[in-house]
Amino acid sequence: MWERGPGTMRPAIILRMSSSPKVLFGFHAVGVRIKTAPQSVIEVFFDAARRDARMRQFMDRAREAGVRLIESDGLRLAKMCGSHGHQGVVARVSAIDQVRSLDELLEQLEADGVTPLLLVLDGVTDPHNLGACLRVADGAGAHAVIAPKDHAAGINATVAKVASGAAETMPYFMVTNLARTLGELKERNIWCAGTSDDAPQSIHHTDLNRPLALVLGAEGQGMRQLTRKSCDELVSIPMKGAVESLNVSVASGICLYEALRQRDSAV
């Protein structure tokens, strides 16, 4: 059903801009939006008291892109984004849809002859963990991140800040029934490999050079039982020290980059 294609090739962002603006903050998140979709940036508020080199470089890029800049102060910026971690930059932007559905994405990948690489997160409720997972998924060339609608974090300003721009480029699908979605992936011949501390097979000794969905649960609790049963196989990450588990974003990075390594080695 799937033919071998460039594993890191990702569908282009579809610029369908919503009428409801949202807030992005931080150099990375705002900078990536200015770079990838400057027409969606309504205005950028900046801390006029910050005059360091990083701010000057950011301002130069924003002016080159024709973005409207508004002087502000740290207190107002914090109120706008609900955080003091704004780094002196807050933007009001039009929301951009990437791909409307997981089915649409998978059909596009199949039409392009691209081997899917998906990250599935079960029970990741912390926005910092989600942001870090989106960032590592983008870096490894994954095509989408999937999570259940219940017991999972959604995209908000904190996620966007931690993701350092990846929340703007990485498709994130929240599905009603995760076990059913895994079943639908398997019907499309996508192999579902779940991670578990007690799995005898190491991730490094598993064939990941195939249409693949890597399934990870939250740190400590792990995958829910039904999610676990819905996987084609369970694999483990070798642990050589005293700690028993890894943060989910770290584990995601290990698994995704192992898949990327195998794909690159096969070319």
Secondary structure as UniProt FT lines:
FT   TURN            7..8
FT   STRAND          16..25
FT   HELIX           27..36
FT   HELIX           38..40
FT   STRAND          41..47
FT   TURN            48..49
FT   HELIX           53..64
FT   TURN            65..66
FT   STRAND          69..72
FT   HELIX           74..81
FT   TURN            87..88
FT   STRAND          89..97
FT   HELIX           102..112
FT   STRAND          117..122
FT   HELIX           127..140
FT   STRAND          144..148
FT   HELIX           157..163
FT   TURN            164..165
FT   HELIX           166..169
FT   STRAND          172..175
FT   HELIX           178..187
FT   TURN            188..189
FT   STRAND          191..195
FT   TURN            197..198
FT   HELIX           203..205
FT   STRAND          212..218
FT   TURN            219..221
FT   HELIX           225..230
FT   STRAND          233..236
FT   HELIX           248..266
//
